[in-house]
Amino acid sequence: MPVPLERQTVGVFLVTWLEESAKPSVRPSTYVSYRCLVHKHLIPEIGKVPLAKLMPQQVQAMLNRKAASGHSPRRAELMRAVLRIALNQALRWGLVTRNVATLVSVPRVRRLEIRPLDPDEARRFLEQIRGDRLEALYSVALAAGLRQGEALGLRWDDVDLGGGLIHVRRALVRIDGKLELAEPKTSQSRRTIALPEAVVDRLRMHRARQLEERLWAGEKWVEMGFVFSTPVGRPLDRSNVTHVFQRHLAAAGLPRQRFHDLRHACASLLLAQGVSARVVMDVLGHSQINLTLNTYSHVIPSLRREAADRMNALFVTP
């Protein structure tokens, strides 16, 4: 029998919401993160509270306890975000009269300062990885601004070496411990990117090396079509790729970075070379141009100066 509305707890509702609303509508990896937050944090804290009687003070106290116990402000922000999404659905289902998650505050989240590779550092990095087995992977990530999952999820049918194009159609994600191909992050993430000729050449060399590896592997080879794979054709583990990437940075005398920072480097280098923000937005697969401009605002001052210098040329008498 259905649970009477006045007796339905937050925990019962969140489990129902996960399976009936979140799971069919979000990416598998997003669902896994929602499920983790719900079962590890939200249900143990407020799961026994009747849904209709959940108060803003209870949610605020939960977030404060998490902060006091050493959890990061970002974790508290994610907890509130998931609860807010869930309670919005409860509103639509007529289970609550207001969304109490919108009435609380979370500790201020300190945003990471983006410090991508500058042109000289990018050249040093490219020189360091020359000849590496995954040179083409790092080159494509830097030139095309791919997310790590997008780069590792590329298959050869996504690559047009003759036209110098790659088609981003899927991403490699880990779900419940298994590597799987999933839809890209957003609809805008499905995109076609033109590659520099030098990067296309690296992909051709990588293709030839992979064919040699296939011959050496023999019966051990698992044909999955991945552009970047293990020596026996299986998908690469993202943490292993990141560790190798960071070793290359150290060997080149460059600061430690995440693999994702290659994406930031791509955008910053394109903007610094005068490529329009609209084009950079399309390359990165951003949904809104404001996201591009706000994320890479550190590059904008130099572009303003360059624009003023170009305009000045019109006023200067030859």
TISE-100366 format. One record per residue: residue in three letters; x, y, z of N, C-alpha, C in turn. Coordinates in steps of 0.05 Angstrom, whole numbers. Each point is the difference from the previous one (the first is absolute). Example, Ala and Ser with C-alpha at 12.3 -4.5 7.8 and 13.67 -1.06 7.14 Angstrom:
 residu n.east n.north   n.up ca.east ca.north  ca.up c.east c.north   c.up
    ALA    264    -114    156     -18       24      0     18      24      0
    SER     -7      21    -14      16       24      1    -15      22     14
This chain:
 residu n.east n.north   n.up ca.east ca.north  ca.up c.east c.north   c.up
    MET     17     -24      0     -17       24      0     17      25      0
    PRO     -8      21    -14      16       25      1      2      11     28
    VAL     23      12      6       4       12     26    -16      26      1
    PRO    -16       4     21     -15       25      3     19      24     -1
    LEU     -9      21    -13      18       23     -4     10      11     26
    GLU    -16       1     21       9       12     25     20     -18     14
    ARG      3     -25     -8      19      -18     13     24      -6    -17
    GLN      0       9    -25      23       -5    -18     24      16     10
    THR     22     -14      4      24       13     10     17      11    -23
    VAL     19      17      7      19       10    -20     15     -23    -12
    GLY      8     -20     16      16      -22    -11    -16     -16    -20
    VAL    -25      -7      6     -17      -15    -19     -3      16    -26
    PHE     -6      26      3      -3       16    -24     25       1    -17
    LEU     24       4     13      24        2    -16      7     -25    -15
    VAL     -5     -23     12       4      -26    -14    -19      -2    -24
    THR    -25       8      4     -19        0    -22      8      19    -22
    TRP      8      24      8       8       20    -20     24      -9    -16
    LEU     20     -12     13      23      -10    -14     -7     -19    -22
    GLU    -18     -20      6      -6      -20    -20    -21       8    -21
    GLU    -19      16      8     -22        7    -18      4      26    -15
    SER     16      18     11       4       26    -13     28       5     -9
    ALA     20      -3     18      27        6     -7     12     -20    -20
    LYS     -3     -26      6      13      -20    -16     -7       1    -30
    PRO    -26       3     -7      -7        1    -29      8      26    -13
    SER      7      21     15       2       26    -13     29      12      0
    VAL     18     -12     15      28       11      1     19     -21    -10
    ARG     25       9     -5      21      -19     -9      5     -20     22
    PRO      8     -25     -8       6      -20     20     20       9     21
    SER     21      14     -8      20        9     20    -12      20     19
    THR    -18      17    -10     -13       20     17    -18     -14     20
    TYR    -15     -21    -10     -17      -15     18     16     -13     22
    VAL     23     -11     -6      17      -13     20      9      21     21
    SER      7      24     -8       8       21     19    -24       8     17
    TYR    -24       3    -12     -24        6     16     -5     -22     21
    ARG      2     -25     -9      -6      -23     18     20       0     23
    CYS     25       6     -5      20        0     21     -6      22     20
    LEU     -7      24     -9      -6       21     19    -25      -6     16
    VAL    -20     -11    -13     -25       -7     14      4     -20     22
    HIS     13     -23     -7       3      -22     19     22       5     21
    LYS     21      15     -8      22        4     19     -4      24     18
    HIS    -15      20     -9      -2       25     15    -28       7      7
    LEU    -18       2    -20     -27       11      6    -17     -18     17
    ILE     -2     -26     -8     -17      -18     15     10      -4     29
    PRO     26      -4      5       8       -3     28     -6      25     17
    GLU      0      23    -13      -4       25     16    -30       7      3
    ILE    -15      -1    -21     -28       10      1    -20     -21    -10
    GLY      9     -24     -5     -17      -20    -12    -25      -7     15
    LYS      1       2     27     -23       -8     17    -20      23      4
    VAL      6      24    -10     -18       22      3    -24      -3    -19
    PRO    -24       4      9     -23        0    -19      4      21    -21
    LEU     -4      -8    -25       6       18    -23    -16      26      2
    ALA    -25      -2      7     -17       24      1      7      18     23
    LYS     16     -10     20       7       16     23     29       9      0
    LEU     14      -5    -22      28        8     -1      2      30      0
    MET     17      11     18       3       28      4     27      10    -10
    PRO      1      26     -8      26       11     -8     21      -2     21
    GLN     -8       3     26      19       -1     22     13     -28      1
    GLN    -15     -21     -6      12      -27      1     20      -4    -22
    VAL     -6      11    -24      19       -2    -22     25      16      6
    GLN     -4      24     11      23       17      7     17     -13     21
    ALA    -12     -12     20      15      -13     21     16     -24    -11
    MET    -11     -14    -19      14      -22    -13     25      10    -15
    LEU     -3      21    -15      23       11    -15     21      10     19
    ASN     -9      13     22      20       10     20     15     -23     13
    ARG    -14     -22      6      13      -23     12     21     -12    -19
    LYS     -7      -1    -25      19      -11    -20     25      17     -2
    ALA     -4      26      0      23       19     -1     17      -3     25
    ALA    -13      -2     23      15       -3     26     15     -26      2
    SER    -10     -21    -14      14      -26      1     22      -3    -19
    GLY      6      21    -15      23        0    -18     -6      -3    -29
    HIS    -25      -2     -7      -7       -2    -29      4      27    -13
    SER      8       0    -25       6       24    -14    -25      16     -6
    PRO      2      27     -4     -23       16     -7    -13     -10    -26
    ARG     17     -10    -18     -10      -11    -26    -19     -23      5
    ARG      7     -17     19     -17      -23      6    -28       9     11
    ALA      1      20     17     -26       11     10    -16      12    -22
    GLU     14      14    -18     -14       12    -23    -13     -22    -17
    LEU     13     -22     -5     -11      -22    -16    -24     -13     14
    MET      2      -3     27     -22      -12     15    -25      18     -3
    ARG      4      26      3     -24       17     -3    -11       0    -28
    ALA     18      -1    -20      -8        0    -28    -18     -25     -6
    VAL      9     -24      9     -15      -24     -5    -27       1     15
    LEU      1       9     25     -25        2     15    -19      20    -13
    ARG     10      22    -10     -17       20    -14    -13     -12    -25
    ILE     16     -15    -16     -11      -13    -24    -22     -19      8
    ALA      5     -16     20     -19      -20      9    -26      13     10
    LEU      3      21     16     -24       13     11    -15      16    -21
    ASN     13       8    -21     -15       12    -22    -19     -20    -13
    GLN     10     -25     -2     -18      -21    -10    -22      -6     20
    ALA      6       1     26     -21       -3     20    -22      21     -2
    LEU      9      24     -7     -19       22     -4    -19      -7    -24
    ARG     12      -9    -22     -16       -7    -24    -19     -23      6
    TRP      9     -18     17     -17      -23      7    -21       7     22
    GLY      1      24     10     -19        9     20      5     -12     28
    LEU     25      -8      5       7      -12     26      8      21     21
    VAL      9      23     -9       8       22     18    -12      26    -11
    THR      0      20     17     -11       26     -8     22      20     -6
    ARG     25      -6      8      22       17     -6     26     -16     -1
    ASN     20      11    -12      26      -13     -2     18      12     22
    VAL      3     -14     22      16       12     22     30       2     -6
    ALA      9     -16    -20      29        1     -6      8      27    -13
    THR    -20      15    -10       6       26    -11      2      21     21
    LEU     -7      -6     25      -2       20     21     24      -2     19
    VAL     20     -15     -7      24       -3     18     25      10    -15
    SER     20       5     15      26        9    -11     21     -22      5
    VAL     20       1    -17      22      -19      3     26      15      3
    PRO     21     -12     12      25       14      2     10       8    -27
    ARG     14      23     -1      10       10    -25     20     -20    -11
    VAL     -3      -6    -26      18      -18    -14     22      16    -13
    ARG     25      -8      7      23       14    -12      5     -13    -27
    ARG     -4      16    -21       4      -10    -27     30      -2     -6
    LEU      7     -22    -13      28       -4     -8      8      20    -20
    GLU     23      12      4      10       19    -19     12     -15    -24
    ILE     -9       7    -24       9      -13    -24     28      10     -7
    ARG     19     -18     -2      27        8     -8      9     -19    -22
    PRO    -11       4    -24       7      -18    -22     28       5    -11
    LEU      9     -18    -16      26        3    -13      0      24    -19
    ASP     21      17      1       2       21    -19     14     -11    -25
    PRO      3      16    -21      11      -10    -25     28     -13      3
    ASP     18      13     15      26      -11      4     -1     -27     15
    GLU    -17      -1     21      -2      -24     15    -13     -22    -16
    ALA    -19       7    -17     -13      -20    -18     21     -12    -19
    ARG     18      17    -10      21      -11    -18     19     -19     15
    ARG      6       7     25      18      -17     16    -14     -27      6
    PHE    -26       1      5     -15      -25      5      0     -17    -25
    LEU     -6      12    -23      -1      -15    -25     27     -12     -7
    GLU     22      14      6      26      -11     -5      6     -23     19
    GLN    -10       1     25       4      -21     19    -14     -26     -8
    ILE    -24       2    -11     -15      -24     -6      6     -11    -28
    ARG     18      13    -14       7      -10    -27      9     -29      1
    GLY    -12     -17    -16       7      -28     -1    -14     -17     21
    ASP    -14      12     19     -15      -16     20    -22     -15    -13
    ARG     -7     -23     11     -21      -17    -11    -27      15     -2
    LEU     -5      19     19     -25       15      0      4      29     -8
    GLU     20       5    -15       5       28    -10    -24      11    -14
    ALA    -13     -16    -16     -24        9    -15    -23       7     18
    LEU     -3     -15     22     -22        6     19      4      27     13
    TYR     23       6     10       5       26     12     -2      22    -20
    SER      9      -5    -24      -1       21    -21    -28       6     -8
    VAL    -17     -21     -3     -28        5     -7    -14      15     23
    ALA      5      -8     25     -13       14     22      7      29      1
    LEU     26       6     -5       9       28      0    -11      16    -23
    ALA     -1     -12    -24      -8       14    -24    -30       3     -2
    ALA    -15     -19     10     -29        0     -4    -15       6     26
    GLY     13       1     22     -13        7     25    -20     -21     10
    LEU      6     -26     -6     -18      -21      8      1      -5     30
    ARG    -23      -7     11      -1      -10     28     14     -28     -1
    GLN     11      -8     23      14      -25      0    -17     -24     -9
    GLY    -25      -1      9     -17      -22     -8     -6       1    -30
    GLU     -2      24    -11      -5        2    -29     24     -10    -16
    ALA     25       7      9      24       -8    -14      3     -31      2
    LEU     -4     -11     24       3      -29      3    -22     -16    -13
    GLY    -23      13     -5     -22      -13    -13      0       2    -30
    LEU     20      13    -12       1        2    -29      5     -28    -12
    ARG    -14      -5    -22       4      -24    -16      8       8    -28
    TRP     12     -19    -14      11        8    -26    -22       8    -20
    ASP    -25      -9      5     -21       10    -18     -9      28      7
    ASP     11      12     21      -4       28      7     21      18    -13
    VAL     20     -12    -13      23       16     -9      1       0    -31
    ASP      2      23    -11       3        3    -29     27      12     -5
    LEU     20     -18     -4      27        9     -4      3      16    -26
    GLY    -14      -8    -21       1       15    -25    -10      28      2
    GLY    -21       4     15     -12       27      3     11      14     24
    GLY     17     -13     17      11       13     23    -21       6     21
    LEU    -20     -18      4     -22        5     18     -3     -22     20
    ILE    -11       7     24      -9      -21     19    -28       7      7
    HIS    -16     -21      4     -28        3      8     -4     -10     28
    VAL     -7      18     18      -4       -8     28    -29     -10      3
    ARG     -3     -26      5     -26      -12      1     -6     -14     27
    ARG     21      -5     15      -3      -16     25     23       6     18
    ALA     -2      -9     25      21        3     20      3     -26     15
    LEU     25      -6      7       6      -24     16     -2       8     29
    VAL    -18     -14     15      -4        6     28      1     -27     16
    ARG      6       3     26       0      -23     17    -26       0     17
    ILE    -15     -22     -3     -26       -2     14      1     -26     16
    ASP     -3       3     26       1      -23     18     24     -18     -5
    GLY     23      14     -5      25      -15     -3      6      -9    -28
    LYS    -19       3    -19       4       -9    -27      2      23    -19
    LEU     19      -2    -20       2       21    -20    -21      -4    -21
    GLU    -15      21     -6     -22       -2    -19      0      26    -17
    LEU    -11      -3    -25      -4       24    -17    -27      11      6
    ALA     -1      27      3     -25       14      7     -3      24    -18
    GLU    -24      11      1      -5       25    -15     18      22     10
    PRO      8      19    -17      16       23     10    -15      16     21
    LYS     14      18     13     -11       14     23    -25      15     -7
    THR     -1      14    -22     -24       15     -8     -5      -4    -30
    SER    -22      10    -10      -5       -2    -29     20      16    -16
    GLN     10      22     11      20       16    -14     27     -15      0
    SER      3     -19     18      26      -15      0      3     -18    -24
    ARG    -22      -7    -14       2      -14    -25      8      19    -21
    ARG     24      -1    -10      11       20    -17     21     -11    -19
    THR      7      15    -20      21       -7    -19     22      22      2
    ILE     25      -9      3      22       18      4     21      -4    -21
    ALA      9      22    -12      22       -1    -20     27      -1     15
    LEU     18     -17     -9      26       -3     13     22      13    -16
    PRO     20      10     13      24       10    -14     13     -24    -15
    GLU     13       6    -22      12      -20    -16     21     -16     16
    ALA     15      15     17      21      -14     16    -12     -21     18
    VAL    -24       5     11     -13      -19     17    -11     -24    -17
    VAL    -10       6    -24      -9      -22    -17     24     -18     -7
    ASP     24      11     -4      23      -16     -5      7     -18     24
    ARG     -4      10     24       5      -16     24    -20     -23      2
    LEU    -25       6     -8     -20      -21      0      6     -22    -21
    ARG     11       8    -22       7      -20    -21     23     -18     11
    MET     20      12     13      21      -16     12    -10     -18     22
    HIS    -19      11     16     -12      -16     21    -15     -24    -11
    ARG    -14       4    -22     -15      -21    -13     19     -23     -9
    ALA     22       8    -12      20      -19     -9     12     -16     24
    ARG      5      14     22      11      -13     23    -20     -20     12
    GLN    -26       8      0     -20      -17     11     -4     -25    -17
    LEU      3       2    -26      -2      -24    -17     23     -19      6
    GLU     24      11      5      22      -17      8     -5     -14     26
    GLU    -12      14     19      -6      -12     26    -21     -22     -3
    ARG    -18       4    -19     -20      -21     -5     13     -25    -10
    LEU     19       3    -18      15      -24    -10     15     -14     22
    TRP     13      16     17      15      -12     22    -18     -14     20
    ALA    -24      11      5     -18      -11     20    -13     -26    -10
    GLY     -4      -2    -26     -12      -25    -11    -27      -5     12
    GLU     -4     -25     11     -26       -8     10     -8      16     25
    LYS     19      13     13      -7       16     24    -14      26     -7
    TRP      2       8    -25     -12       26     -8    -30      -1      2
    VAL    -12      20     12     -29        3      2     -8      24    -17
    GLU    -14      -6    -22      -7       21    -19    -24      16     10
    MET      4      24      9     -21       17     10     -1      27    -15
    GLY     19       4    -18      -1       24    -17     10      26     13
    PHE     11      -2     24       9       25     13     25      11    -13
    VAL      0      27     -3      24       13    -10     23      -3     20
    PHE     -6       5     25      21       -2     21     -7     -23     18
    SER     17     -20      0      -6      -25     14     25     -11     13
    THR     -4     -21     15      23      -15     11     14     -15    -22
    PRO     23     -12      4      14      -15    -21    -16     -25    -10
    VAL    -22      -6     13     -16      -23    -10    -28      10     -8
    GLY     -4      26     -4     -25       11    -11    -21       8     19
    ARG      4      -4     26     -21        7     20      1      30      6
    PRO    -22      11     11      -1       28      7     20       7     22
    LEU     10      24     -1      20       10     19    -14       9     26
    ASP     13      -4     22     -10       10     26      9      29      3
    ARG    -19      17      7       5       29      0     21       7     22
    SER     -1     -14     23      20        7     21     28      -7     -9
    ASN      3     -22    -14      27       -8    -10     10      20    -20
    VAL    -18       9    -17       8       20    -21      8      26     14
    THR    -15       8     21       7       25     14     27      -2     14
    HIS      6     -23     12      26       -4     13     23       3    -20
    VAL     -3     -12    -23      21        2    -21      3      29     -9
    PHE    -23      13     -4       0       28     -8     15      17     20
    GLN     -4      -4     26      13       15     20     30      -6      2
    ARG      8     -24     -7      28       -6     -1     14      15    -22
    HIS    -14       3    -23      11       15    -22      3      30      8
    LEU    -20      10     14       2       28      9     25       4     18
    ALA      4     -18     19      22        2     18     27      -2    -15
    ALA      1     -18    -20      25       -4    -15      6      26    -16
    ALA    -21      14     -8       4       25    -16      4      24     18
    GLY     -1      -4     27       3       22     18    -24      18      2
    LEU    -24     -11     -6     -24       16      0    -17      -6     25
    PRO    -17      19      8     -16       -5     25    -19     -22     -3
    ARG     -6     -13     22     -19      -22      0    -28       9     -8
    GLN    -13     -15    -17     -27        7     -9    -17     -25     -3
    ARG    -26       5     -2     -19      -22     -7      0      -3    -30
    PHE     -8     -24     -9      -3       -4    -29    -20      20    -11
    HIS    -21       7     15     -20       19     -9     11      27     -6
    ASP     23       6     12      12       27     -5     11       2    -29
    LEU      3     -22    -14       6        2    -29    -23      14    -15
    ARG    -24      -6      9     -24       13    -11      1      30      5
    HIS      7       8     24       3       29      6     22      12    -16
    ALA     22     -14     -4      22       11    -16     -9       4    -28
    CYS    -15     -18    -11     -10        3    -28    -16      26     -3
    ALA    -19       4     18     -17       23     -2     16      26      4
    SER     18       1     19      16       24      5     18       6    -24
    LEU     12     -21    -11      18        5    -23    -15      10    -24
    LEU    -25     -11     -5     -16        9    -22     -8      29      3
    LEU     -9       7     24      -8       28      5     23      19     -2
    ALA     24      -8     10      23       17     -1      9       5    -29
    GLN     -6     -19    -18       7        3    -28    -21      15    -16
    GLY    -20      10     13     -20       16    -13    -24     -15    -11
    VAL     -3     -26      6     -23      -15     -8    -24      10     15
    SER    -23       4    -13     -23       11     13    -11     -19     22
    ALA    -11      13     20     -11      -16     23    -22     -18    -10
    ARG    -15       7    -21     -21      -16    -11     11     -26    -11
    VAL     23       2    -14      12      -24    -12     12     -17     23
    VAL     12      12     20      11      -15     23    -23     -15     14
    MET    -22      13      3     -24      -12     12     -8     -26    -15
    ASP      0       2    -27      -7      -24    -16     21     -22      2
    VAL     25       7      1      21      -20      3     -3     -15     26
    LEU     -5      15     22      -1      -12     26    -27     -15      5
    GLY    -20       7    -16     -26      -12      5    -15      13     23
    HIS      5      26      5     -14       14     21    -29       5     -9
    SER    -18       1     19     -28        5     -7     -6      30     -3
    GLN     15      17     14      -4       29     -1     26      14     -2
    ILE      0      22    -15      25       15     -4      9      13     27
    ASN    -19       7     18       8       11     25     18     -19     16
    LEU     -5     -26     -3      16      -20     14     29       2    -10
    THR      3       3    -26      27        2    -12     13      26     10
    LEU    -14      22     -1      12       26      7      6       1     30
    ASN    -17     -10     17       4        1     29     23     -18      8
    THR      2     -24    -12      20      -19      7     28      10     -8
    TYR      2      14    -23      26        8    -10      3      30      0
    SER    -12      13     21       1       29      2     28      10      4
    HIS     18     -18     10      28        9      4     14       6    -26
    VAL    -11      -9    -22      13        5    -26    -11      25    -12
    ILE    -24       9      8     -14       22    -13     16      27      2
    PRO     12       7     23      14       26      0     21       4    -22
    SER     15     -21     -6      20        3    -21    -14       3    -28
    LEU    -23     -12     -3     -15        2    -25    -11      29     -3
    ARG     -9      11     23      -9       28     -1     22      19     -9
    ARG     24      -5     11      23       17     -7      7      -3    -30
    GLU     -1     -25     -9       5       -5    -29    -20      14    -17
    ALA    -26      -1      8     -21       13    -16      4      30      0
    ALA      8      12     22       5       29      1     24       7    -18
    ASP     21     -17      0      23        6    -17     -7      -1    -29
    ARG    -17     -19     -7      -9       -2    -28    -17      24     -8
    MET    -17       8     18     -16       24     -6     17      25     -2
    ASN     21       1     17      18       23     -1     13       3    -27
    ALA      4     -22    -14      13        2    -26    -17      16    -20
    LEU    -26       1      5     -18       15    -18      3      30      4
    PHE      9       8     25       2       28      6     27      12     -5
    VAL     20     -17     -3      27        9     -4      4       7    -29
    THR      9      24     -5       5        8    -28     25     -13    -10
    PRO     -2     -14    -24      24      -13    -11     22      21     -5
